[in-house]
Amino acid sequence: MPKKNTTATTEPLAPMHPDDVADAFAYIRALQARDIDTAGAVANNIGPELRELLLDVAARIFIPVTAVDDCDGEPCAHSFLAAALGRLLLEVLRDGDGACLAFPPGIAQTIIRFTENILTEDHGDVADVLRQLEAAGMRQAMEAHPAHRTTA
């Protein structure tokens, strides 16, 4: 069972468990590749925890990108706006009140669109950027959970 990881947008993010990183990105990558059968199988395997795992991933992507903290060493209006935008996006995903975005496919598609529109140049290789994000999350998870490392 995945280890729960609460993520408030104002608190530092605790590292995810390696299995949770792998599961969440398996679902995201399957949807990005339009492989609905695999996405469904992954979702069934993960169960109801999928939504929280995807929200954890979204927080790790949106918050660092939107957390512009200064303008030449000083906080400025657009740095606060960018941070507020990241928090708002997470709140919409977390508290969608039944909106399609609040469910795993909507959360995953939002991550994919954010990656495509913000993290790639000219809508470049989204799959490659998702692999890089997964690798970064896995590194952080493995550092936080060293007993989970495997030996080759």
CNS distance restraints for C-alpha pairs under 8 A (distance, minus, plus):
assign (resid   2 and name CA) (resid  17 and name CA) 7.38 0.50 0.50
assign (resid   2 and name CA) (resid  19 and name CA) 7.04 0.50 0.50
assign (resid   2 and name CA) (resid  20 and name CA) 5.91 0.50 0.50
assign (resid   2 and name CA) (resid  49 and name CA) 7.24 0.50 0.50
assign (resid   3 and name CA) (resid  16 and name CA) 7.88 0.50 0.50
assign (resid   3 and name CA) (resid  17 and name CA) 6.48 0.50 0.50
assign (resid   3 and name CA) (resid  20 and name CA) 7.48 0.50 0.50
assign (resid   4 and name CA) (resid  52 and name CA) 7.74 0.50 0.50
assign (resid   5 and name CA) (resid  14 and name CA) 6.99 0.50 0.50
assign (resid   5 and name CA) (resid  15 and name CA) 7.98 0.50 0.50
assign (resid   5 and name CA) (resid  16 and name CA) 6.58 0.50 0.50
assign (resid   5 and name CA) (resid  52 and name CA) 7.86 0.50 0.50
assign (resid   5 and name CA) (resid  53 and name CA) 7.95 0.50 0.50
assign (resid   5 and name CA) (resid  56 and name CA) 7.23 0.50 0.50
assign (resid   6 and name CA) (resid  56 and name CA) 7.69 0.50 0.50
assign (resid   7 and name CA) (resid  11 and name CA) 7.03 0.50 0.50
assign (resid   7 and name CA) (resid  12 and name CA) 7.91 0.50 0.50
assign (resid   7 and name CA) (resid  13 and name CA) 6.07 0.50 0.50
assign (resid   7 and name CA) (resid  14 and name CA) 7.68 0.50 0.50
assign (resid   7 and name CA) (resid  56 and name CA) 6.41 0.50 0.50
assign (resid   7 and name CA) (resid  59 and name CA) 7.39 0.50 0.50
assign (resid   8 and name CA) (resid  12 and name CA) 7.96 0.50 0.50
assign (resid   8 and name CA) (resid  13 and name CA) 7.84 0.50 0.50
assign (resid   9 and name CA) (resid  59 and name CA) 7.28 0.50 0.50
assign (resid   9 and name CA) (resid  63 and name CA) 7.63 0.50 0.50
assign (resid   9 and name CA) (resid  87 and name CA) 5.99 0.50 0.50
assign (resid   9 and name CA) (resid  90 and name CA) 7.60 0.50 0.50
assign (resid  13 and name CA) (resid  60 and name CA) 7.52 0.50 0.50
assign (resid  15 and name CA) (resid 137 and name CA) 7.88 0.50 0.50
assign (resid  15 and name CA) (resid 140 and name CA) 6.13 0.50 0.50
assign (resid  15 and name CA) (resid 141 and name CA) 5.31 0.50 0.50
assign (resid  15 and name CA) (resid 144 and name CA) 6.32 0.50 0.50
assign (resid  16 and name CA) (resid  20 and name CA) 6.42 0.50 0.50
assign (resid  16 and name CA) (resid  21 and name CA) 6.44 0.50 0.50
assign (resid  16 and name CA) (resid  56 and name CA) 7.68 0.50 0.50
assign (resid  16 and name CA) (resid 137 and name CA) 7.52 0.50 0.50
assign (resid  16 and name CA) (resid 140 and name CA) 7.72 0.50 0.50
assign (resid  16 and name CA) (resid 141 and name CA) 5.35 0.50 0.50
assign (resid  17 and name CA) (resid  21 and name CA) 6.45 0.50 0.50
assign (resid  17 and name CA) (resid 141 and name CA) 5.35 0.50 0.50
assign (resid  17 and name CA) (resid 142 and name CA) 7.63 0.50 0.50
assign (resid  17 and name CA) (resid 144 and name CA) 7.93 0.50 0.50
assign (resid  17 and name CA) (resid 145 and name CA) 6.92 0.50 0.50
assign (resid  18 and name CA) (resid  22 and name CA) 6.30 0.50 0.50
assign (resid  18 and name CA) (resid 138 and name CA) 5.70 0.50 0.50
assign (resid  18 and name CA) (resid 141 and name CA) 5.09 0.50 0.50
assign (resid  18 and name CA) (resid 142 and name CA) 6.14 0.50 0.50
assign (resid  18 and name CA) (resid 145 and name CA) 7.58 0.50 0.50
assign (resid  18 and name CA) (resid 148 and name CA) 7.51 0.50 0.50
assign (resid  19 and name CA) (resid  23 and name CA) 6.06 0.50 0.50
assign (resid  20 and name CA) (resid  24 and name CA) 6.00 0.50 0.50
assign (resid  20 and name CA) (resid  53 and name CA) 6.51 0.50 0.50
assign (resid  21 and name CA) (resid  25 and name CA) 6.16 0.50 0.50
assign (resid  21 and name CA) (resid  53 and name CA) 7.70 0.50 0.50
assign (resid  21 and name CA) (resid  57 and name CA) 7.69 0.50 0.50
assign (resid  21 and name CA) (resid 134 and name CA) 6.81 0.50 0.50
assign (resid  21 and name CA) (resid 137 and name CA) 6.48 0.50 0.50
assign (resid  21 and name CA) (resid 138 and name CA) 6.18 0.50 0.50
assign (resid  21 and name CA) (resid 141 and name CA) 7.67 0.50 0.50
assign (resid  22 and name CA) (resid  26 and name CA) 5.98 0.50 0.50
assign (resid  22 and name CA) (resid 134 and name CA) 7.37 0.50 0.50
assign (resid  22 and name CA) (resid 138 and name CA) 7.50 0.50 0.50
assign (resid  23 and name CA) (resid  27 and name CA) 6.45 0.50 0.50
assign (resid  23 and name CA) (resid  42 and name CA) 7.27 0.50 0.50
assign (resid  23 and name CA) (resid  46 and name CA) 7.17 0.50 0.50
assign (resid  24 and name CA) (resid  28 and name CA) 6.31 0.50 0.50
assign (resid  24 and name CA) (resid  50 and name CA) 6.94 0.50 0.50
assign (resid  24 and name CA) (resid  53 and name CA) 5.91 0.50 0.50
assign (resid  24 and name CA) (resid  54 and name CA) 5.88 0.50 0.50
assign (resid  24 and name CA) (resid  57 and name CA) 7.38 0.50 0.50
assign (resid  25 and name CA) (resid  29 and name CA) 5.79 0.50 0.50
assign (resid  25 and name CA) (resid 130 and name CA) 7.70 0.50 0.50
assign (resid  25 and name CA) (resid 134 and name CA) 6.35 0.50 0.50
assign (resid  26 and name CA) (resid  30 and name CA) 6.09 0.50 0.50
assign (resid  26 and name CA) (resid  39 and name CA) 7.65 0.50 0.50
assign (resid  26 and name CA) (resid  42 and name CA) 7.07 0.50 0.50
assign (resid  27 and name CA) (resid  31 and name CA) 6.33 0.50 0.50
assign (resid  27 and name CA) (resid  38 and name CA) 7.70 0.50 0.50
assign (resid  27 and name CA) (resid  39 and name CA) 5.14 0.50 0.50
assign (resid  27 and name CA) (resid  42 and name CA) 5.91 0.50 0.50
assign (resid  27 and name CA) (resid  43 and name CA) 6.84 0.50 0.50
assign (resid  27 and name CA) (resid 108 and name CA) 7.71 0.50 0.50
assign (resid  28 and name CA) (resid  32 and name CA) 6.11 0.50 0.50
assign (resid  28 and name CA) (resid  39 and name CA) 7.71 0.50 0.50
assign (resid  28 and name CA) (resid 108 and name CA) 5.38 0.50 0.50
assign (resid  28 and name CA) (resid 109 and name CA) 7.58 0.50 0.50
assign (resid  28 and name CA) (resid 111 and name CA) 7.91 0.50 0.50
assign (resid  28 and name CA) (resid 112 and name CA) 7.37 0.50 0.50
assign (resid  29 and name CA) (resid  33 and name CA) 6.10 0.50 0.50
assign (resid  29 and name CA) (resid 127 and name CA) 6.94 0.50 0.50
assign (resid  29 and name CA) (resid 130 and name CA) 7.23 0.50 0.50
assign (resid  30 and name CA) (resid  34 and name CA) 6.17 0.50 0.50
assign (resid  30 and name CA) (resid  35 and name CA) 5.09 0.50 0.50
assign (resid  30 and name CA) (resid  36 and name CA) 6.85 0.50 0.50
assign (resid  30 and name CA) (resid  38 and name CA) 6.05 0.50 0.50
assign (resid  30 and name CA) (resid  39 and name CA) 5.15 0.50 0.50
assign (resid  31 and name CA) (resid  35 and name CA) 5.76 0.50 0.50
assign (resid  31 and name CA) (resid  36 and name CA) 6.28 0.50 0.50
assign (resid  31 and name CA) (resid  39 and name CA) 5.97 0.50 0.50
assign (resid  31 and name CA) (resid 105 and name CA) 7.77 0.50 0.50
assign (resid  31 and name CA) (resid 108 and name CA) 7.42 0.50 0.50
assign (resid  31 and name CA) (resid 109 and name CA) 7.39 0.50 0.50
assign (resid  32 and name CA) (resid 109 and name CA) 7.51 0.50 0.50
assign (resid  32 and name CA) (resid 112 and name CA) 6.62 0.50 0.50
assign (resid  32 and name CA) (resid 127 and name CA) 7.32 0.50 0.50
assign (resid  35 and name CA) (resid  39 and name CA) 6.25 0.50 0.50
assign (resid  36 and name CA) (resid  40 and name CA) 5.96 0.50 0.50
assign (resid  37 and name CA) (resid  41 and name CA) 6.22 0.50 0.50
assign (resid  38 and name CA) (resid  42 and name CA) 6.07 0.50 0.50
assign (resid  39 and name CA) (resid  43 and name CA) 6.05 0.50 0.50
assign (resid  40 and name CA) (resid  44 and name CA) 6.08 0.50 0.50
assign (resid  41 and name CA) (resid  45 and name CA) 6.13 0.50 0.50
assign (resid  42 and name CA) (resid  46 and name CA) 6.16 0.50 0.50
assign (resid  43 and name CA) (resid  47 and name CA) 5.89 0.50 0.50
assign (resid  43 and name CA) (resid  50 and name CA) 6.62 0.50 0.50
assign (resid  46 and name CA) (resid  50 and name CA) 5.87 0.50 0.50
assign (resid  49 and name CA) (resid  53 and name CA) 6.31 0.50 0.50
assign (resid  50 and name CA) (resid  54 and name CA) 6.14 0.50 0.50
assign (resid  50 and name CA) (resid 104 and name CA) 6.59 0.50 0.50
assign (resid  51 and name CA) (resid  55 and name CA) 6.24 0.50 0.50
assign (resid  51 and name CA) (resid 103 and name CA) 6.45 0.50 0.50
assign (resid  51 and name CA) (resid 104 and name CA) 5.09 0.50 0.50
assign (resid  51 and name CA) (resid 107 and name CA) 7.70 0.50 0.50
assign (resid  52 and name CA) (resid  56 and name CA) 6.16 0.50 0.50
assign (resid  53 and name CA) (resid  57 and name CA) 6.35 0.50 0.50
assign (resid  54 and name CA) (resid  58 and name CA) 6.05 0.50 0.50
assign (resid  54 and name CA) (resid 104 and name CA) 6.86 0.50 0.50
assign (resid  54 and name CA) (resid 107 and name CA) 6.50 0.50 0.50
assign (resid  54 and name CA) (resid 108 and name CA) 6.62 0.50 0.50
assign (resid  55 and name CA) (resid  59 and name CA) 6.11 0.50 0.50
assign (resid  55 and name CA) (resid  90 and name CA) 7.47 0.50 0.50
assign (resid  55 and name CA) (resid  93 and name CA) 7.40 0.50 0.50
assign (resid  55 and name CA) (resid  94 and name CA) 7.01 0.50 0.50
assign (resid  55 and name CA) (resid 107 and name CA) 7.13 0.50 0.50
assign (resid  56 and name CA) (resid  60 and name CA) 6.40 0.50 0.50
assign (resid  57 and name CA) (resid  61 and name CA) 6.37 0.50 0.50
assign (resid  58 and name CA) (resid  62 and name CA) 5.86 0.50 0.50
assign (resid  58 and name CA) (resid  90 and name CA) 7.24 0.50 0.50
assign (resid  58 and name CA) (resid 107 and name CA) 7.72 0.50 0.50
assign (resid  58 and name CA) (resid 111 and name CA) 6.14 0.50 0.50
assign (resid  59 and name CA) (resid  63 and name CA) 5.57 0.50 0.50
assign (resid  59 and name CA) (resid  90 and name CA) 6.69 0.50 0.50
assign (resid  60 and name CA) (resid  64 and name CA) 6.68 0.50 0.50
assign (resid  61 and name CA) (resid  65 and name CA) 6.56 0.50 0.50
assign (resid  61 and name CA) (resid 111 and name CA) 7.87 0.50 0.50
assign (resid  61 and name CA) (resid 133 and name CA) 7.88 0.50 0.50
assign (resid  62 and name CA) (resid  66 and name CA) 6.03 0.50 0.50
assign (resid  62 and name CA) (resid  86 and name CA) 5.54 0.50 0.50
assign (resid  62 and name CA) (resid  89 and name CA) 7.96 0.50 0.50
assign (resid  62 and name CA) (resid  90 and name CA) 7.79 0.50 0.50
assign (resid  63 and name CA) (resid  67 and name CA) 5.71 0.50 0.50
assign (resid  63 and name CA) (resid  83 and name CA) 7.07 0.50 0.50
assign (resid  63 and name CA) (resid  86 and name CA) 5.44 0.50 0.50
assign (resid  63 and name CA) (resid  87 and name CA) 7.13 0.50 0.50
assign (resid  64 and name CA) (resid  68 and name CA) 7.91 0.50 0.50
assign (resid  65 and name CA) (resid  86 and name CA) 7.94 0.50 0.50
assign (resid  66 and name CA) (resid  82 and name CA) 4.85 0.50 0.50
assign (resid  66 and name CA) (resid  83 and name CA) 5.04 0.50 0.50
assign (resid  66 and name CA) (resid  84 and name CA) 7.97 0.50 0.50
assign (resid  66 and name CA) (resid  85 and name CA) 6.94 0.50 0.50
assign (resid  66 and name CA) (resid  86 and name CA) 5.38 0.50 0.50
assign (resid  67 and name CA) (resid  79 and name CA) 6.88 0.50 0.50
assign (resid  67 and name CA) (resid  82 and name CA) 6.22 0.50 0.50
assign (resid  67 and name CA) (resid  83 and name CA) 4.74 0.50 0.50
assign (resid  67 and name CA) (resid  86 and name CA) 7.52 0.50 0.50
assign (resid  68 and name CA) (resid  78 and name CA) 7.95 0.50 0.50
assign (resid  68 and name CA) (resid  79 and name CA) 4.79 0.50 0.50
assign (resid  68 and name CA) (resid  80 and name CA) 7.59 0.50 0.50
assign (resid  68 and name CA) (resid  82 and name CA) 6.44 0.50 0.50
assign (resid  68 and name CA) (resid  83 and name CA) 6.73 0.50 0.50
assign (resid  69 and name CA) (resid  74 and name CA) 7.90 0.50 0.50
assign (resid  69 and name CA) (resid  75 and name CA) 5.98 0.50 0.50
assign (resid  69 and name CA) (resid  79 and name CA) 5.44 0.50 0.50
assign (resid  69 and name CA) (resid  80 and name CA) 7.57 0.50 0.50
assign (resid  70 and name CA) (resid  74 and name CA) 4.79 0.50 0.50
assign (resid  70 and name CA) (resid  75 and name CA) 4.15 0.50 0.50
assign (resid  70 and name CA) (resid  76 and name CA) 6.11 0.50 0.50
assign (resid  70 and name CA) (resid  79 and name CA) 6.09 0.50 0.50
assign (resid  71 and name CA) (resid  75 and name CA) 5.86 0.50 0.50
assign (resid  71 and name CA) (resid  76 and name CA) 6.02 0.50 0.50
assign (resid  71 and name CA) (resid  79 and name CA) 7.59 0.50 0.50
assign (resid  75 and name CA) (resid  79 and name CA) 6.43 0.50 0.50
assign (resid  75 and name CA) (resid  80 and name CA) 7.63 0.50 0.50
assign (resid  76 and name CA) (resid  80 and name CA) 6.73 0.50 0.50
assign (resid  77 and name CA) (resid  81 and name CA) 6.29 0.50 0.50
assign (resid  78 and name CA) (resid  82 and name CA) 5.98 0.50 0.50
assign (resid  79 and name CA) (resid  83 and name CA) 6.30 0.50 0.50
assign (resid  80 and name CA) (resid  84 and name CA) 6.08 0.50 0.50
assign (resid  81 and name CA) (resid  85 and name CA) 6.09 0.50 0.50
assign (resid  82 and name CA) (resid  86 and name CA) 6.43 0.50 0.50
assign (resid  83 and name CA) (resid  87 and name CA) 6.37 0.50 0.50
assign (resid  84 and name CA) (resid  88 and name CA) 6.00 0.50 0.50
assign (resid  85 and name CA) (resid  89 and name CA) 6.11 0.50 0.50
assign (resid  86 and name CA) (resid  90 and name CA) 6.38 0.50 0.50
assign (resid  87 and name CA) (resid  91 and name CA) 6.15 0.50 0.50
assign (resid  88 and name CA) (resid  92 and name CA) 6.15 0.50 0.50
assign (resid  89 and name CA) (resid  93 and name CA) 6.37 0.50 0.50
assign (resid  90 and name CA) (resid  94 and name CA) 5.96 0.50 0.50
assign (resid  91 and name CA) (resid  95 and name CA) 5.65 0.50 0.50
assign (resid  91 and name CA) (resid  96 and name CA) 7.66 0.50 0.50
assign (resid  92 and name CA) (resid  96 and name CA) 5.23 0.50 0.50
assign (resid  92 and name CA) (resid 101 and name CA) 7.54 0.50 0.50
assign (resid  92 and name CA) (resid 102 and name CA) 7.27 0.50 0.50
assign (resid  93 and name CA) (resid 101 and name CA) 5.71 0.50 0.50
assign (resid  93 and name CA) (resid 102 and name CA) 4.80 0.50 0.50
assign (resid  93 and name CA) (resid 103 and name CA) 7.93 0.50 0.50
assign (resid  93 and name CA) (resid 107 and name CA) 6.26 0.50 0.50
assign (resid  94 and name CA) (resid 102 and name CA) 5.97 0.50 0.50
assign (resid  95 and name CA) (resid 102 and name CA) 6.59 0.50 0.50
assign (resid  96 and name CA) (resid 100 and name CA) 7.52 0.50 0.50
assign (resid  96 and name CA) (resid 101 and name CA) 6.40 0.50 0.50
assign (resid  96 and name CA) (resid 102 and name CA) 4.69 0.50 0.50
assign (resid  97 and name CA) (resid 102 and name CA) 7.23 0.50 0.50
assign (resid  98 and name CA) (resid 102 and name CA) 6.45 0.50 0.50
assign (resid  98 and name CA) (resid 103 and name CA) 7.92 0.50 0.50
assign (resid  99 and name CA) (resid 103 and name CA) 7.57 0.50 0.50
assign (resid 100 and name CA) (resid 105 and name CA) 7.89 0.50 0.50
assign (resid 100 and name CA) (resid 106 and name CA) 5.66 0.50 0.50
assign (resid 101 and name CA) (resid 105 and name CA) 7.40 0.50 0.50
assign (resid 101 and name CA) (resid 106 and name CA) 4.00 0.50 0.50
assign (resid 101 and name CA) (resid 107 and name CA) 5.55 0.50 0.50
assign (resid 101 and name CA) (resid 110 and name CA) 7.59 0.50 0.50
assign (resid 102 and name CA) (resid 106 and name CA) 6.24 0.50 0.50
assign (resid 102 and name CA) (resid 107 and name CA) 6.30 0.50 0.50
assign (resid 103 and name CA) (resid 107 and name CA) 6.16 0.50 0.50
assign (resid 104 and name CA) (resid 108 and name CA) 5.99 0.50 0.50
assign (resid 105 and name CA) (resid 109 and name CA) 5.99 0.50 0.50
assign (resid 106 and name CA) (resid 110 and name CA) 6.05 0.50 0.50
assign (resid 107 and name CA) (resid 111 and name CA) 6.32 0.50 0.50
assign (resid 108 and name CA) (resid 112 and name CA) 6.22 0.50 0.50
assign (resid 109 and name CA) (resid 113 and name CA) 6.06 0.50 0.50
assign (resid 110 and name CA) (resid 114 and name CA) 5.97 0.50 0.50
assign (resid 111 and name CA) (resid 115 and name CA) 6.05 0.50 0.50
assign (resid 112 and name CA) (resid 116 and name CA) 6.08 0.50 0.50
assign (resid 112 and name CA) (resid 126 and name CA) 7.44 0.50 0.50
assign (resid 113 and name CA) (resid 117 and name CA) 5.90 0.50 0.50
assign (resid 114 and name CA) (resid 118 and name CA) 5.47 0.50 0.50
assign (resid 114 and name CA) (resid 119 and name CA) 6.99 0.50 0.50
assign (resid 115 and name CA) (resid 119 and name CA) 4.74 0.50 0.50
assign (resid 115 and name CA) (resid 120 and name CA) 6.36 0.50 0.50
assign (resid 115 and name CA) (resid 126 and name CA) 6.50 0.50 0.50
assign (resid 115 and name CA) (resid 129 and name CA) 7.25 0.50 0.50
assign (resid 115 and name CA) (resid 130 and name CA) 7.47 0.50 0.50
assign (resid 116 and name CA) (resid 120 and name CA) 5.43 0.50 0.50
assign (resid 116 and name CA) (resid 123 and name CA) 5.21 0.50 0.50
assign (resid 116 and name CA) (resid 124 and name CA) 7.09 0.50 0.50
assign (resid 116 and name CA) (resid 125 and name CA) 7.97 0.50 0.50
assign (resid 116 and name CA) (resid 126 and name CA) 5.60 0.50 0.50
assign (resid 117 and name CA) (resid 121 and name CA) 7.84 0.50 0.50
assign (resid 117 and name CA) (resid 122 and name CA) 7.85 0.50 0.50
assign (resid 117 and name CA) (resid 123 and name CA) 6.18 0.50 0.50
assign (resid 119 and name CA) (resid 129 and name CA) 7.48 0.50 0.50
assign (resid 120 and name CA) (resid 124 and name CA) 5.28 0.50 0.50
assign (resid 120 and name CA) (resid 125 and name CA) 6.99 0.50 0.50
assign (resid 120 and name CA) (resid 126 and name CA) 6.71 0.50 0.50
assign (resid 120 and name CA) (resid 129 and name CA) 7.22 0.50 0.50
assign (resid 125 and name CA) (resid 129 and name CA) 6.55 0.50 0.50
assign (resid 126 and name CA) (resid 130 and name CA) 6.12 0.50 0.50
assign (resid 127 and name CA) (resid 131 and name CA) 6.21 0.50 0.50
assign (resid 128 and name CA) (resid 132 and name CA) 6.29 0.50 0.50
assign (resid 129 and name CA) (resid 133 and name CA) 6.16 0.50 0.50
assign (resid 130 and name CA) (resid 134 and name CA) 6.07 0.50 0.50
assign (resid 131 and name CA) (resid 135 and name CA) 6.10 0.50 0.50
assign (resid 132 and name CA) (resid 136 and name CA) 6.20 0.50 0.50
assign (resid 133 and name CA) (resid 137 and name CA) 6.17 0.50 0.50
assign (resid 134 and name CA) (resid 138 and name CA) 5.99 0.50 0.50
assign (resid 135 and name CA) (resid 139 and name CA) 6.11 0.50 0.50
assign (resid 136 and name CA) (resid 140 and name CA) 6.37 0.50 0.50
assign (resid 137 and name CA) (resid 141 and name CA) 6.09 0.50 0.50
assign (resid 138 and name CA) (resid 142 and name CA) 5.95 0.50 0.50
assign (resid 139 and name CA) (resid 143 and name CA) 6.20 0.50 0.50
assign (resid 140 and name CA) (resid 144 and name CA) 6.28 0.50 0.50
assign (resid 141 and name CA) (resid 145 and name CA) 5.97 0.50 0.50
assign (resid 142 and name CA) (resid 146 and name CA) 5.41 0.50 0.50
assign (resid 142 and name CA) (resid 148 and name CA) 6.73 0.50 0.50
assign (resid 142 and name CA) (resid 149 and name CA) 6.44 0.50 0.50
assign (resid 145 and name CA) (resid 149 and name CA) 7.65 0.50 0.50
